[in-house]
Amino acid sequence: MATKKALILENSATSKAILSEIFASTGITTDFVEDPEQALQKLAESDLPYLLIVASSNIFHEHPEEFSLRLRIERNYAHTPLVLLTSHHSDADRQFYAVGYTQIYTRAEIGKFKDYVDQFSTRTAYTKQNQNTVIIIEDDLPQQLVVKAILESHYCECICFTSAEEAIEQSENLQPEVLVVDFFLEGKMTGMEFINEIRRTDHPWQNTPVLATTAMDDPARKYEFLRAGANDYLVKPIETIDLTVRVENLIKYKRLLDKVEEQKEEMHYLAMHDQLTGLYNRHFMASQVGGRIREALRHNIPYSLIVADVDHFKKVNDTWGHDKGDEVLKSVAQLLKNAFRAEDIVARFGGEEFVVFLGHCELSHAFSKADLLRKNLHTARPAGLEVTASFGVAALSPECNSFDKLFKYADEAVYRAKNAGRNRVELAAKE
């Protein structure tokens, strides 16, 4: 991977030590020089452009603006971030910004400067490690090649199409970070129509950032592109810096969006699952069973509920510790997962209590399943311990016609199993 470099103009040994420490953990290599001429020579001789330049006001005899003006006429450094470190803020700060300095920090603001460097070190989206994918949809082949060459020089893998229809055909197979789309394309669809198409809720590229391009500098078209769902807009001829900065920002936006989606999925998973065992939780069970029960009663479909409670679980925790107790619960959960069908809902209701909701299952079949599970649990020795459980089984009926009633009757059967000596299955009492 290419090295990220910063050039620092500083002649104080103490300040050099402080700046070296700030950059040490960022992955940015630093080169120090002690006067502006030496800095300009270093910039000219460097094979790899510096990504950041930091200049201390100490090294300038009178006019810091002279260095920035000379720097900005260099093609490679016309847009490079240039930071001025000074002893204090003054009215001259406005002038320094006007001639090309992008940030100004006083010595007392060294903490803010460190935060800036930390943020700078992580903000670039263009690295060999990331290998971002960009899809270019452009019917002008010379222009397509130019955009492709610029982005590939910034570690982007570019996939090119000349029509929107071609790109859409491949949308199920490709997951780009950014789409660069021209207005006029081969085929029947324009770039505008393409954006309208992919912004549908069921399209794989619905949330993929779009950079729209056009040769016509028409404000009305620009706003129409943005209303259609484009994230940014460029008018040809395209400047390299405009393209790379905008695509980089869209890549970072896509990563942020992906991270938010991952967090949403994780939160949804945590809301529906028991954290220890990975089984569904009470909340998920409650959200699912209502509709199934209504359908079952309407169409006379048999449904049953099994409630299982691990015997003497408090004794396991007290004797072997809570870690051992957790192992037992996880082993019981795995046994339950393996024992039932994918369409059955297996949940942990809390503590040592587990619930299984079985569709298309008569009471007698549910009893047999529970008894087989009881035997398997007894012989499995979860966490190397002799573990048993008591089971209660109830079935849906015109009288027992809600989940609350099913659970109540099955839970009462569990208590009867406990009182009868544990390690047994009891059917719900008939009302």
Helices and strands as residue ranges (DSSP letters): E 4-9, H 13-24, E 28-33, H 36-45, E 52-56, G 57-59, H 64-72, G 75-77, E 82-86, H 93-98, E 103-106, G 107-109, H 110-123, E 132-137, H 141-152, E 156-161, H 164-169, E 178-182, H 191-198, E 210-214, H 219-228, E 232-235, H 240-272, H 282-299, E 303-310, H 313-320, H 322-339, E 345-350, E 353-359, H 363-380, G 382-384, E 389-395, H 403-419, E 425-427
